[in-house]
Amino acid sequence: MTTYPRLAAFTVLAGLLVACTPGGGDGSYVAAGQKQEQAPALTVEQLSDKVGCAPRIQVDASDIRTGYCKTDDGEFFVSTFATEDGKNAWMDQAPEYKPHLVGPKWTVLGDLEVLEALQVPLDGDLHLTDHRVSETPAPGKDAAGTGY
């Protein structure tokens, strides 16, 4: 049974979430049925350049490009995808590639220590297990994930 205090807290949190999202409250609205323009996806070369690497391209196909990099932080693979669905499908088929750093239409695979060093310059999300699950605890969850 949902209590009024929980319902009120949920409503406040939902309002804050909307207010804190890009475009939430700055007057930049998108009409229903229209897609909001997004920045173009980064290439293997652009991502690699952010961490000081000239990638050695391993795969150069229309749906995926992969480059090998080696920096002072370590060795890793940078992959970019034509679509987000393509990235998700590829990651679903590659469960042994854990942990990984994930961004819009890209992944970086390597040792955890390397990925931790690359996380800030690449502005990616570090995933230790399933690429669709954030490692950041959700609000209202305790360490065991049982809730309030």
C-alpha positions in Angstrom: 0.0 0.0 0.0 1.4 3.4 -1.0 1.4 5.9 1.8 0.8 9.6 1.2 4.3 10.7 2.4 5.9 8.3 -0.1 3.6 9.5 -2.9 4.4 13.1 -2.0 8.2 12.3 -2.0 7.9 10.5 -5.4 6.1 13.6 -6.8 8.8 15.9 -5.6 11.5 13.7 -6.9 9.8 13.4 -10.3 9.5 17.2 -10.5 13.2 17.6 -9.6 14.1 15.1 -12.3 12.2 17.0 -15.0 13.6 20.3 -13.8 17.2 19.0 -13.9 17.1 17.3 -17.3 18.5 19.1 -20.4 15.9 21.5 -21.8 13.8 21.1 -18.6 12.6 24.6 -17.9 14.9 26.7 -20.2 12.2 27.3 -22.8 13.6 24.8 -25.3 10.7 22.5 -26.0 10.3 19.9 -28.6 6.9 19.4 -30.2 5.2 16.0 -29.7 6.2 13.5 -32.4 9.5 15.4 -33.3 12.9 14.2 -32.3 15.2 16.6 -30.4 18.5 17.2 -32.2 21.4 15.5 -30.6 25.1 16.2 -31.0 26.7 13.9 -33.6 28.2 10.7 -32.2 32.0 10.8 -31.6 34.3 8.7 -33.8 36.9 6.2 -32.6 39.5 8.8 -33.5 37.8 11.6 -31.5 37.3 9.4 -28.4 40.9 8.2 -28.6 42.2 11.8 -29.1 40.6 12.8 -25.8 42.9 10.5 -24.0 46.0 11.1 -26.1 46.0 8.0 -28.3 46.2 7.5 -32.1 44.1 4.3 -32.5 45.0 1.3 -34.6 41.8 0.5 -36.4 40.9 -3.2 -36.0 37.3 -3.2 -37.4 36.0 -0.7 -40.0 32.5 -1.6 -41.0 29.3 0.4 -41.6 27.8 -0.6 -38.2 30.8 -0.8 -36.0 34.3 0.6 -35.9 36.9 -0.6 -33.3 40.4 0.8 -32.6 43.1 -0.5 -30.3 44.8 2.1 -28.1 47.8 2.1 -25.7 48.5 5.0 -23.4 50.4 5.5 -20.2 47.1 4.4 -18.5 47.1 1.1 -20.3 45.7 -0.8 -23.2 42.0 -0.7 -24.3 39.6 -1.0 -27.3 37.4 1.8 -28.4 34.3 0.8 -30.4 31.7 3.1 -32.0 28.4 2.0 -33.4 26.0 3.3 -36.1 23.0 3.1 -33.7 22.4 2.8 -29.9 20.5 -0.4 -30.6 23.5 -1.8 -32.5 25.7 -1.0 -29.5 23.2 -2.8 -27.1 23.0 -5.8 -29.4 26.7 -6.1 -29.6 27.2 -5.8 -25.9 24.5 -8.4 -25.3 26.5 -10.8 -27.4 29.8 -10.0 -25.7 29.3 -10.8 -22.0 32.9 -11.6 -21.4 33.8 -8.0 -22.1 33.4 -6.7 -18.6 34.0 -4.2 -17.2 33.4 -1.5 -19.7 33.0 2.3 -20.1 29.8 3.2 -22.0 28.7 6.4 -23.8 26.3 7.4 -26.6 27.0 4.9 -29.4 30.4 3.9 -28.0 32.1 1.5 -25.6 35.6 1.2 -24.2 36.8 -2.2 -23.1 39.8 -2.7 -20.9 41.0 -3.5 -17.4 39.1 -1.8 -14.6 42.1 0.4 -13.6 42.4 1.7 -17.2 38.7 2.4 -17.5 38.7 4.3 -14.2 41.5 6.5 -15.6 39.6 7.1 -18.8 36.1 7.7 -17.2 36.5 11.4 -16.6 38.1 12.5 -19.9 35.6 10.4 -21.9 32.6 11.3 -19.8 31.4 7.7 -19.8 29.5 5.5 -17.4 31.5 2.7 -15.8 29.6 -0.6 -15.9 31.1 -3.6 -14.0 28.5 -6.1 -15.1 25.5 -5.6 -17.4 25.9 -2.6 -19.7 22.3 -1.6 -19.3 22.5 -1.3 -15.5 24.1 1.7 -13.8 26.4 1.0 -11.0 25.2 4.1 -9.2 22.7 3.2 -6.4 19.2 4.5 -7.0 17.7 7.1 -4.6 15.9 5.4 -1.7 17.8 2.2 -1.9 20.0 0.9 0.8 23.2 -1.1 0.4 21.2 -4.3 0.1 18.9 -2.7 -2.5 15.8 -3.4 -0.4 14.4 0.2 -0.4 13.3 2.3 2.6 
